[in-house]
Amino acid sequence: MIASNAVHTFIYLASQSPRRQELLKQIGTRFELLLPEPGEDTESIETPLLQENARAYVERVTLAKSTVALERWKQKNLPWAPILCADTTVSLPDSVEGQILGKPSNAADAAHILQMLSGKIHQVLSAVALTIEPNEKPYCLVQVSEVQFAQLSTDQIKVYIESGEPFGKAGAYGIQGSGSAFIPSIKGSYSGIMGLPLYETALLLDRAQVIRI
């Protein structure tokens, strides 16, 4: 249940992703950024646990981000508004090594990930969480899509990595960029593959009575 009947005119987005910002604008949601302070450790949250599957991972990371973002809000002494957090991972569910394919650490790691995805169908899992009231647990939804990847040559992978696009992206590619040329088909949510599933996000915003324009 919602703790109050207040209507919110904006939310806080606890994400540095320009893609998530663009997607929120696409559905007419006003937001202010609630970003980490310099020196704040945000990477350790995204370290997978031993034998953790992709769905459990993306939900846990998103809820952990929500906890950290709430503390950040408290420290900044800001007026209250719902806090939105999200996380995305890529998974080859039948592969032990490819259960969770996060952001590549370097060019060699990016090449390895792209070689694993080449010619296969993989899953993209995006979780979105909204903390509606500061004294309540966040609501969290997970969207799962399937992406068919073309068979990639060594040269294609090399050129793509040299473009710089794989870095900072789960699965070492971006569907909204030149990586889209590797994808014959998808089954699921395009926005979810980009990093913020808009249908699930809209459900949470409606629950929180966030005004959209």
N, C-alpha and C positions, 0 to 999 in steps of 0.2 A: 504493500500500500504506500501511496505517496504521503509523506509526513505533513505537507502543507498544500493549500490550494493556490499558492502563489503562481502567477504566470511569469515565466522567465523570458526576457527579451534577448538574451544572449547566453552563450556557454563559454567555458574555458576549454581550450584545446591544448592538451599536454603532449604536443608532438611537434617536432621540427620539420616534419615531412611536408614539402610544398605540394605534393600530390593530395595529401589529406586536406590541406587548406583549400585547394582548388575544388575538391569534391564537396566540401561543406558549403562553399559559395554556390556550387551548382544547384543545391537544394534550398538555397535562400536562408541559410543559417548564419546569423551573426555570431562571431566568436572573438575572443581575445586569447592571445597565446600565454600559456603558463609553462614557461620553459625552464630547464635546469640552470642553476647558477654555475659560474665558472668553478671547476674543480669538483662538481657533483658527480659521483660515480653512477653512470647510467648503463654501462656496458655489462656489469656483473649480473644484472637482472636477467639478461638474455642468454646466460650460460645454461645449456640444457642439463638436466639432472640425469643421473645414470639410468638407462633403460626407459627414459621418458618418451611416450609417444607424442606425435605431432599435435594432436588435438589438446591433450593435457598441457603440453608445453605452451601453446599459444594462449590458452586461457589463463594459465598461471602467470605468464609474463605480463599479460594485459592487466590482471588484477593487482599484480605487484606494482606496475606503473601507476595504477589508480591510488594505491596506498601512498606512494612517494609523492604523487601530485597533490594529494590532499594535505600532506605535511608541508609541502611547498606553499600551498595557498595559506595555511595557518601562519607561516613565518612571514609572509608578505603583508598580512593584515588587510586583505582585499575584501570588497563586498562579495557576498555569496552569489554564485551561479553554478549550475551543474558542471561537472568536470568530465570531459570526454577523453578516453585513452584508447589506443588501438595497437595491435601488433599483427604481423603477417609472417608466415613461414611457408616454405615449400617442402614437399615430402614425396619421396618414392616409397609408398607404404609397404611394399613387399621387399624392400631392401633394408637390411640392418644398417648399413653405412649411410643410406640416404633417407633414413627415417625423418631427420630434421636437417634441412639444407638452408642455413642462414646466410648472412651476408659474407661474401668472400673476404678473407684477410689479406690477400695479395693476388697477383696475376696468376700464379701457379694454382692457387686454390680456386679461382674463378674458372680456369680452364678445366680443372678436375670436375667441378660441379656441372659445367655445361656438357662435358663428355658423358656424365652420368645421365643427364636429361635427354641427350640426343636420341631421337627416334622413339622415345617412350611417352606414355601418358603419365603425368604427375598430378599431384593435388596441390592446390594453394589454399591454405587455411588462414582466414582473417578473423580475429576476435575484436569486438568493440565493446567497451564498458562505459557506463555512465553512472557517476555518483550524483544522485539527485538531491540528497540532503547530506550535510556534513557528518551527521550522526548515524547514517545508515550505510549498509553495505552496498556496493555498486551492483547494478544489473549488468550481466554480461551475456552476449550472444556470439555464436561462432558460425561463420559461413564457410562452406567447403565447395570449391570448384575443381573441375578437372581440365587440364590443359594438355593438348596434343602437341608435342614438339617434333619438328622435322629432323631428319638425319642431317647432322652438321658435319662439315668437313673440318679438318684441322685449320685450314686457311680461314674459313668463316669464323671459327672461334677466335683465332688470333686477331683478325681485323676487329671483331666486336670488342674484345678486351682492350685493344688499343684505343677504341673510341672513348673509353672510360665509363661507359654506361653501366657495366655490371656491378660497379662498386657502390656500396651502401644499399644494395637491394637483395632481399632474400631470394635465393635461387640463382643469383648472379645474372638476372635479366630484368628488363622493364617492359611490360606489355604496351605501355603508353609511348614507348620510344621505338628505336630501330629494331629492338628485339621482337617486335610484332611480326617482322618478316619471317620469323622462325616458327610461327604458330598457325597451322592449318585450321584448327578448330578449338573451341572452348565449350565447356558445358558448365554453366553456373553463372556467376556474377562478375561482369567485367570490372565494376568498381571494386569488388572484393579482391580481385586479382591485383588491382592497382594499389590496394592497401586500406580501403575503407568501404565496407559493403553498405551501400546507401539504403537498401531496403531495411536491413536490420538497424542501421543508425536512425532512420526515420521512425521506426517503431519505438526506440528508446526515447527519442526527442518528444514524441507524442505522449508517452507515459509521463515524462517530466513536465509536460505542458510548456514546452519551449515554442515561442512564436516564431514562425518562419514566414518570410516575405517573398 
